Amino acid sequence: MTSLKPAAAVRRRLFNRQPGRGWSIVLAALPFALLVAAYLWGSQTRLAANPDDKLLPAPAAFVAAIHDYAFAEDPRSGDILLWTDTGASLERLGIALAISAALGLGLGVVLGVLPFVRAAFSPLLATVAMIPPLAVLPILFITLGLGELAKIVLIVIGITPVIARDLALRVGELPAEQLIKAQTLGASTLQLATRVILPQMWPRLIDALRLSLGAAWLFLIAAEAIASTEGLGYRIFLVRRYLAMDVILPYVAWITALALLMDLALRLLRGWAFRWAEPGR
Amino acid sequence: MAEILVENVWKEFGQQVVLENLNLKLAAHEFVTIVGPSGCGKTTFLRMLLGVETPSRGTIRIDGEPLQAEPGPDRGIVFQRYSLFPHLTVLGNVLLGLEMRGNRGLGYLWGARRKAAVRRCEEMLESVGLGAARDKYPAQLSGGMQQRLSIAQSIVCEPRVLLLDEPFASLDPGVTQDMHELIVRLWRDNRMTVFMTTHHVREAFQLGTRLLVFDRNREGPAAAQGRGATITYQLALKGPKGEYP
């Protein structure tokens, strides 16, 4: 017979050990701190060897660049460039995400609910989803011109098929029992869609949007880089000509922060609006 | 009120015969309990009554009319699990059937009609002991409460036939006793026909007015050919006794 050791003496598996709240914060901050430290060290080393080095600017250069772009008016246009760029980019992104969400939800639910529509359009959607959206960008510029429309359409083409396919799959994952039950309660096809399936897809739509954010930003920056007169992506590619790392890096950090905030906002919206869908409830 | 006539019903999936030669004639307001080993077609039979499966041969009639080949409001169902709507509150779950039948369009009721429907649902929730839980979501309920809700959801729509597919299989024994009392009371009050599959022979004898035993015919040359199951015994019982108020 093996004797059981007292609980305190048992070393639990690494797998079962959890960091406490304090440790979680420290551990999460550590990689960021290491990255910053590595950058500062690299920057200092390079600047010591060559004071004109542009690759890894010193912190003071960032402060100056951020001041010029975020707090001072551009001498030529009179705009504060960071805000103009941010406004233009977020407008494009917001419109495109709204359109993609509406289309994706509608398509996904209809595909998931109606076998005939699924049979007719599912293969088409699967094919369209495989077209690399950036390969279509020249076509968009040729047909839609270089204005806002082409950029928005690029994002919509890029993420709508993903959202629609994801939602169609989610509809398929609803338990058959639930859908049969609804029919025994008198549900018509329309009512199955509007009262049973659609309401359960809203939180799924938010999940799908969150996962699409990265791709949406990618397409936005790409479109802005090629043909634009303002926008975060436009600015980065513009100052690239002068190797202006002191502008590019803060812009990248700003874009990352915006994306993180959008992700957070969607997550909070999901928890607030769809309490029933939160795990552990 | 539902008289049920099952005539020479077979169910085959490809080469495999699941059920063969089912014949059954039921007067209205029976409580039919169905027992038998796993995989002998109890659930398939229930699914045929539900309209999710169609018989390969033969016909099923309710009150003389052939069964519709899809689930409909005349036949309620309580599955073992997963038949609640997670996005609706307890009240919303019961209300849904009345709303969808009251408004054939989008399935929402407003004003006085909604109030009347809500009142009826609240009475129904009281009668199954869920009055205090009306604003909770299904995920917040225990297994027994979920099954009560699922039953209430079906009964409020007044089906002629209520199908119960091992409804109490995942509940603990104390809860099961309560559920027996509940289902017998609802069966008596609502004058419907109940079909219930179960693994508990005792439960089947206690509740049923008629007990069906599904099994494969194990004797004779037919057994060797791997044929389907059928109703091997059919017992008329006294039905639930006075201990169920």
Interface residues (C-beta under 8 A of the other chain):
Chain A: P175 E177 Q178 I180 K181 A182 Q183 T184 L185 G186 A187 S188 L190 Q191 T194 R195 V196 P199 Q200 F274 R275 W276 A277 R281
Chain B: L50 V52 E70 P71 G72 P73 R75 G76 I77 F79 R81 Y82 S83 L84 F85 P86 H87 L88 L96 G97 E99 M100 R101 R104 G105 L106 G107 Y108 Y137 A139 Q140 S150 Q153 S154 C157 P159
